[in-house]
């Protein structure tokens, strides 16, 4: 037995593959939780952004030497984005969609307009910031949407941090507001339906209790990846309604100037280069931005 063990020790061990090494790498999420890094998830997100297999593999190849134990997922995203941007600016813009929505601004209005434009693309007539008298008090409705004779009350919950979730208190509060404005009472014994549905839309996620409560009360929730195959990300990709904050050719200050002009979507810049000039861009830079806008809106991943 001792001779066999000694012989086995002399046999060279097989070198670990890159995948084996990376799958053992512990990274830190925004919440502080330590988890194992997943090459597969990273590759899939790159492919979903429009990068082809060769481009995704090249991003991972360049990224690997920069990964260290305990590195934050935020740093991994930034490094991957920087590499992808050099390879394909359009894919990088799509890859940064979640961050781009986060950059719509703290006022909430750009996100409300963003939501309204998404609904318009689906055939709804929309209004933003509508004041309505309820049975008890007056309310401001973020987005009012109408389609096929049905009126929808939509409340938008914007978060500027990915880790922030909309908890159960939000649908509970919005449901109480909905009940106050749901009906119009022409007389004490008669009423007319003013709103047929109530939705809550957020750019992050909902807690399990929030989803459970909304389901029980027949409220519709739309979050970053909820419901499955119908979340905010899926809708944006389907209609190519990308916020201008995803553009890689604009500076942060230029994006803010466009938001101040109440421009939110890349599609609003299509055929309107003069808006870029109003934001302070010269002719040469405006042409570069318009090229990225056209590629993004038309699904080209140059």
C-alpha angles and dihedrals in degrees: 000000000000090000091051092051092049090051092050091053089058093058109096114241118240111258113247115253123238089254092052090051095048094045088060093051114113115215133184122241123212089260090058092252116143115227138164115266115246118212089186094058092048092049092048092051090050091050091048089054089062100264113138121233094265092051093047091051091048091053091051092046092054093041098053098075090054096054117102132177111279095016112157120251087232091061091046090053092049093049093046091047092051092051093045091048089060090051102040123358092193094054088046090054091053091044088056095050096115092048090045091057089048088058095057088102143259097268092077093221096103090052091049090051089046090054092046091052091050090054093046089056087057093054102267126136107226142194127187128218099006118178115217132178111236127200089267110015143003118268137195111221114208096212130003113198130187129191132156091355094304120119119210128199109211126190118195121212110194121191125187094201123066093218093058112101131190105245131202093275090070099059089039091055094043091048090056090051090048092054089053094054100028095095137037115214111212087175138003093266101034134064140176126213110249098174125026098187142019124211134185118206124189136172093224130036141296126235118244091251091052090053092046093050094046091049091051092050094042093244120151118233125194118184137162093287101002129136099030109259090002105066128122094270092052093049093049092049093046094054097028090233097156120173113241088239088077092064112114095200095063126080120230090253092051091050090052092050090054091048088051086056086055092249110141110156132064088225089063088064094053109112089359105092089151088076089064090052089052087054089056103261119143123228096266096049092043089057091053092050092047090052090055091045092052093047092048097046093044096046098247115147103200 
